[in-house]
Amino acid sequence: MPLQDFIRAFDGWDVLPVLSGAEVVAAVLMRGDEIHAASLAPGKWITRKLIRESVGQLLEKHGKCTTTVAKNNPAGDAFVRRLGFTKTADGEVMRYELRKARHV
């Protein structure tokens, strides 16, 4: 997906695109205290440094960082738990919160 199309799709979000050439291969998306990571291509594009900087920015600004993971996404659940997020709400979409960075 071209970078400009990707950014337009997430109007209202702060988008930190990860590029391979001119193509977006992954991104970190932030709005308020909420953060999400998305990979559009196979591979490990979202680095620890990018996560550390993004999460750190939200923690500094808001005192917490929140995210959601679909119930049928065990890999997403494991990923956010490894980062130190704790589950705050269960359902089809599970909510998580982080108040102090760790393991990043």
Secondary structure, DSSP 8 states (H G I E B T S, - for coil): -BHHHHHHHTTTSEEEEEEETTEEEEEEEEETTEEEEEESSSS--S-HHHHHHHHHHHHHHHS-EEEEEETT-HHHHHHHHHTT-EEEE-SSEEEEEESS----
